[in-house]
Amino acid sequence: MNLDLPNEFQDVYKVLDLGALKYGANSWIRGEHFNHRDNHASMSRHLAEAYNFKKEDEESGLDPLLHLACRLILWYYC
């Protein structure tokens, strides 16, 4: 999965790709699963997991901070 992204951003892409598979491509633009309440709950959950030294999300196996970062990126563009 090399998209000519720096290695540091490959995992960010993985999280975004998994989200598109789980929720549907561009569902965040339509506000599906990305309303204020759902977004806050997701970000809080992933931050709490990272705060408690959890290194792998149960669904993706990736660091919860990556999920938090992706939520923030999508929120920025909404």
C-alpha positions in Angstrom: 0.0 0.0 0.0 2.5 2.7 -1.1 0.6 5.8 -2.1 3.8 7.9 -2.3 3.2 8.9 1.3 6.0 9.2 3.8 6.1 6.0 5.9 4.9 8.0 8.9 1.6 8.6 7.1 1.0 5.0 5.9 -0.8 4.1 9.1 -3.0 7.2 9.0 -4.0 6.1 5.5 -4.8 2.6 6.9 -7.2 4.1 9.5 -8.9 6.3 7.0 -9.2 3.4 4.6 -10.7 1.1 7.3 -13.2 3.9 8.2 -14.2 4.1 4.6 -14.8 0.4 4.4 -16.6 0.3 7.7 -18.8 3.4 7.3 -18.8 4.0 3.5 -16.7 6.2 1.4 -17.1 9.9 2.2 -19.7 9.1 4.9 -18.0 11.7 7.1 -18.8 14.5 4.6 -22.5 13.5 4.7 -22.4 13.6 8.5 -23.1 9.9 8.9 -21.3 8.6 12.0 -19.6 11.9 12.2 -22.0 14.1 14.1 -20.7 16.1 17.0 -21.8 13.6 19.6 -20.3 10.5 17.8 -17.1 12.3 17.0 -16.6 13.5 20.6 -17.3 10.0 21.9 -14.9 8.4 19.5 -12.1 10.9 20.2 -12.6 10.6 24.0 -12.5 6.8 23.8 -9.4 6.7 21.7 -7.7 9.3 23.9 -8.6 7.4 27.1 -7.2 4.2 25.5 -3.9 5.9 24.7 -3.8 7.5 28.2 -4.1 4.0 29.6 -1.1 2.8 27.5 -3.2 0.8 25.1 -1.2 0.4 21.9 -3.7 -1.5 19.7 -7.3 -0.7 18.8 -9.4 -3.8 19.1 -10.8 -3.5 15.5 -7.9 -2.3 13.5 -4.9 -3.4 15.6 -3.5 0.1 15.1 -2.6 2.7 17.8 -5.6 4.5 19.2 -3.8 7.8 18.7 -3.9 7.2 14.9 -7.7 7.0 15.2 -7.8 10.2 17.3 -5.6 11.9 14.7 -7.8 10.8 11.8 -11.0 12.1 13.6 -9.3 15.4 14.1 -8.2 15.6 10.5 -11.8 14.8 9.3 -13.2 17.3 11.8 -10.9 20.0 10.4 -12.3 19.5 6.9 -15.9 19.4 7.9 
